[in-house]
């Protein structure tokens, strides 16, 4: 049984929903999984005690807001990414990426001007906007109450699945780990992770695996640059390369042949044509762990839809619960993204531990909409996740995030950033390298 000591701090991640408790549980689960894998690989007689501090958790869940690059604060949302009034309610759009902004404007037939967008949306129904923009490849979701979402067929499909879906894909032999040192204890040391994710939950997961010692190689299509500031926030500990999967399959196959983990964060099925389904990957690389992340889940009528944390909050009733008579609200952090990211990292670590004992290629899958259901429906929140003994490190005031922030020089400039909240006895306290500009590195393993 893993012992997790919690430092409870009032006044952080405050909202009507139990965001602090969700964040604490997600980080605790990740710290537990890391400590157990580290204990296994280092041959320790006992699993190290984990520590979860609400202050560190809150700072990390707001990492994109704490980031400074040469003193400059990044822009987290573009002008067209917001709630808009419609003829019968509200709609939430997401247009941070240039191609999503272009598709939104094309679907609405308006210029790149917030006033023109607002005037057009005010004349249309929210559901009409949702369907029109989606059909054009853009991102817009009608605001729904919890009851309206519960009646939606996608909500019914989401509710049928566990928070973390796990599968054993084949009968690959048990994983033989090379032993590791206990100081610092790096559970993922010498493991290679292919990171095919985009902002924000997937990169949070792989950023965490990098903290724990993994060699993480982020791969992006050359024609789809990542937003620079968000790439910086989630790029700690990683290398960044571009690769055209359609035109350079040989390079990808060479990378896959030496990969231990593949993490994907694109729409379900979007990468299958490149042979990146869990089954296809396991066939070519027996023993691999495949981790998949999506907004709405890989099932139901919305399985193929793009989505982001803010859109899931709008659709699932969270924005109504956190709102007021004046309009929709939002969680105090992008907690669906960050929470799901730590759960995804935990699921990967757990799959690696299970492989050492039972073998088999493994698949794990999470969805932001399922995390949203957990947040809104879970009753009786406690300090620790299941399978832990929750020690008490006491309560403490929260005097600001400064103690959980650090600074470093990088190729991007001087960075202020939030340290990882994943902490256990003997474990790492920071990443071994700062982020690099997007596409800096070669598509090969160190």
N, C-alpha and C positions, 0 to 999 in steps of 0.2 A: 504494500500500500504506500503510495507516494504521499509525503507530507508537504502541504503547501501552506506557507504562512502568509497571511493577508494583512496589509496595512490599509485600513479603511479611512478614507478622508472625505469629509462632508464637503459639499459645495462644488464638486466636479461633475461634469457631464450631466448637468441638471436638465430634466425634461419631464413631461407627464408620464412617459413610458420609462421602464427601468433600464435606461441606457448604460448607466454606470455598472449595474449588475451584469448585463450582457457582456460589456467590455471586459470586466473582471473575469468572468467565466471563460471567455474565449482565450484570453492571454494565459489564464491558469491552465487550461487544457493543453496549450502549446508548450508551456514550461514543463508540465508533467511529462508529456510525450518526449520532449528533449532530454530531460533528466533520466528517463528510463532507458532510452536508446544509448545515451552516454554511459550509463552504468553497465549496460550489456557489453558495449564495445571496449570499455576500459577494464572490465573484469572487477568492478568494485563490489565489495561485500554488501553494501546498502545503496539504495537509490538516493542521490543527493536531494536535500530539501530545496524546494522551490520557494520563491518569494514573489508575491504579486502586490505591488504598491499602487493604490488608486491614483496617486499623483503621476507616477511614471506612465500608467495606462492612459490617463487623460491626455498627457502631453503627446504620446504616440498616436492616439486616435485623432489628434489635431495636427499631425506632423506637417501636412501641406500648408497649414496656416503659420506654423512656427518657422518654416524655412526662410532664411534670408540669404541672398546671393550678393555679395559685396554690399550688404546693407539694404538691398532692394527686396521688398516683399513681392512674391509672385502673384499673378492674377489667377484666381482659382476658377472663376466662372466668367465666360464671355457675355457681352451685353444681351445677346439673344437667348441665353440659357437662363430661364426664369419662369415664373408663373405669369399667365396672362388671363385676363377676363375674357370670357366668351359670351355668346348670346344667352346661354343657359347655365353658366358655371365658370369653371376654370380649366386651363390646360397647362401642362408643364412641358417646356421644350428643352432640348439639349443641343447646343450648337457650338461647343468648344472647338471641335475639329473643323478645319476649313471645308472638307467635303460634306460634313453634316450640315454646316451652315448653308452651303450652296443648295443642297437638296431641300432644306426647309424653305428657303426663299423661292426656289423653283416651284415647289408644291403649292405655295400660297400665291405665286405670281406677283411678288412685290420686290422692291429694291432693298438693299442692305441698310435699312433704316428702322430703328425700333418704333418710331411713331407710325410708320406705314404698316409694320407687322401688327402692332396693337390695334390699329383701326380695322384691319382685315379680320383679325381673330374675333373682335367684338361683334361682328355680324354673323358669325358661324357657330354652330353647336360644337361642343367639346368633342363629342364622339366623331363627328364629321371631320374635324381637324385631325384627330388621332389616326383615323383610317386613311385620310388623304396624304398626310405626311409620311406615314409608314409605307404606303404604296409607292412613294417616290424615293424610298430608301433613307428617309430622314427619321428624326426622333421627336415624337410628341405623344404625351399620354394624358388622357382626361383624368381630372381629379375624381376620385371615388371615395365614398365613405367606407368604413370597415364592412358594413352590411352589404353594400353594393359589390365590393370585392369578393366577399364570401359567396355571393351568388354567381360569380363569374366562373365559367368552366375551367379557366386556367388555375384559379384558386383551388378548385376541387382536385385538380391533378397534383398541384403542389402539396396539398394536405395529405395525399396518399404516401408521400415519400418521407424517409427519415431525414433528419438534419444533415447527416453525412452518409452518403451512399457508398458502400464498399463492395467490391467484387474480387474474387479470385479468378483469374483468367485462364490459367493452365496449370500444368503439373511441373513447372520449372523447379529444379532442385533448390534446396535451402541456400540462402545467401551466406557466403563466407566472408565476414568482415575482417579486414586487417585491424589488428589492435591499435588503440590510440592512447596517447598520454592522458593523464588525469589533470594536468595543469598547464594551460587551461583545458578544460574538458569541452571538446568540440564534437558533438555527436555525429555531425554530417561531414567530418573531415574526410578528404579524398573521395568524396562522392561527387559525381558530375551531373549537373542539372541543366537541361535545356529549357529555357524560359521563353515560351511563345505566348506572352500575355500582354495586355494593354491596361492602362489605368483603370482601376486602382487596386481592387482586391487581389488579383493575381500577382502584380508586382510587390504588394505587401507580403504575400506568402513567400515569394522567392527571395525578397530582401531578408526575411527572417531565416531562411535556409542558408543564405550567405553568411549571416551573423554566426551561425552554428558550424561554420567551417566548409560548407559546400562550395565547389567551383561552379558558379552560376554564370552561364552564357546567355544573355538576352539576345534573341533574334527577332528582327523586324523586317517587313518587306521594304525594299528601297523606296517605293512610291508612297509609303504611308508613314511619314515622319511622326514621331511622338511629340507631344507638347513639351518643350524644353524644361520648363520648371517642374512639371510633374515627373518627368523622367529623372530629373536631379533628385527629387524627394525620395523616390523609390529605387534609386540606382545604387545605393550604398552597398559595397561589397561585391558588386557585379562587374562583368565586362559587357560591352554592347557592340553588336555586329549587325550588319544587314545581309539578307540572303533572299534571293528570288527562288521560292520553292518550285515554281513552275519551270524555271530555266536552269537551275543548278541542283538537280536532285542528287548528283553524286556527292557534293559537299555535305548535304544534309544526311545522306546515308552514312557517310564517314563519321559524322558527329554522333548519330544515333548508335552506331556500333560500339561506342565507348560511353554512352550515357547510362546513368543509373535511374534517373528520374526525368520525365517529360511533363511539363506543366503547360496547359493551354487555357486561354481565356477568351477565345473567339466564340461566336454564335455556334450552338450545337450543330454539328454536321458541316460547318463551313470549311473545316480542314480535312474532312474525310477524303476528298478527291485527291489529296496529296498523300494518302495512305497513313493518316495520322489518327485514325480511330484507335481506341485502346486495343482492340483485337488485332488490328493490322500491325501496330507497333510491337505488341508482344510476340507476334509470329516472327518478326524480323529480329527482335532483340529480347529473347526469353529472359525473364527475371526483371524486366523493367517495371517501374512504378509509374503509372499514368494518372495525373491529377487534372481534372477538368472543372472549369468554373464557368457559369453563365449567369445572366440576369434573371431569367424567368424559369429556368429549368429545361431539361432536354426532353420534354414531353408536353403534351397538351397543345391547344391551338396557338399559343404564343411561343412555342419551342424555338422557332426560327427568327424571333424578333431580337433586335439589338436592344440594349438597355444599360442604364447606369443607376447608381445608388439613388440619385434625386428622382428619377423616373419611377423606380420601384416604390419609393416613399409615397409618391403621388397616387399610384395605382392601388396600393394595398391598404389605404386608409390612414397611414401614418401621418401624412400631411394634414389630414382633417383632425386627427387626435391631438396633434401638436399646434393646431391653428387656433383661430379665434373667429368672432363674428365678422371681423374685418377681412379675413382671408386665410389661405392655407399657411401652415407653418412648416417647420423642419426640425429634425433631430439636432441636438447640440453639436454633433459631429457626423461625418459620413460613416456612421457606425455599422451600416450594413456592409459597406466595402471593407473597412478595417477589421470588423469582427469576423467576417467570412474569410478574410485573408489569413488571420491567425488560426482559424479552424482548418483551413486548407493545409497550412504548414504542419499543423498537428497531425492531420490525417496522413500526410506523406511520411512523417516520422513514425507514426504507428504502423503503417504498412511495411516500412523497412524493418521494424522490430519483429513483426509477424513473419516476414520472409526468412529471417534468421532462424526462426523456430519451426516454421511449417513449409517454407518454400512457396513457389507460385508467383507468377507475374500478378501484379495488383492494379486495380483501378479504383480511384476515389473520385467522388463527384459532389459538388455543392452548388447552390444557387442562391442569389441574393434574396429572391422572393421567399425561399424557404427559411432563411434567417429572419426575414421580416415576420413571418408567421410565428417563429419562436419568440421574437420580441413582443408581439402583440397578444399572443395566446397563452404563453407559459405562465403558470401560476406557482406561487410559493418559491420565488427566487431565493437562493442561498448563496453564501460567499464562494463556495467551491463547486467545481464540476463533479460529476459522478466518478467514483473510483479514487477519491482522495480523502485524506484525513486533513481537515482544515484546521491547522494551527492558528493561533491568534497572536500576531505581532503587535496588536494594539491599535487604537485609533489615534489619529493625529490631525492637526489642522492642515489645510492646504494653503500655503503662502505664495502661490504663483508657480509657474512652470519652470523657472530659471534653473533650478537644481537638476532638472532632467534634460537640459539642453546642453549642447557642446558646440565647439567650433573647430574647423579644420580648413587648411588650404587645399585647393584642388585645381584641376585644369579649367574648371568653371568659374573660379574665383574663390574668395573667402566665404565659407558656408557656415551658417548657424543652423543647427538641425536638432531634432528630438532623438534621443537615444532609444534603443529598443527596450520595451518593458519586459521582455522574456528574460527571466533571471532565475538561476539556480546555483547552488553551492559549487564553486570551482569553475563555473561557466564563463563565457566571454562577457565583457562589459561594453564592447564597441566593435564596429566593423573594422576589418583589416585594411580597407582601402576606401577612398572617397568615390563618389560617382564620376563618370567620365561623360563627355559630350556624346550625344546619340550617334551610333554607327562608327565609333572611334576604332574599334578593335577588329582584328581579322576573325573570320568564322572558323575558328579552330580551337582545340583545347590547349591549355597551357602545358 
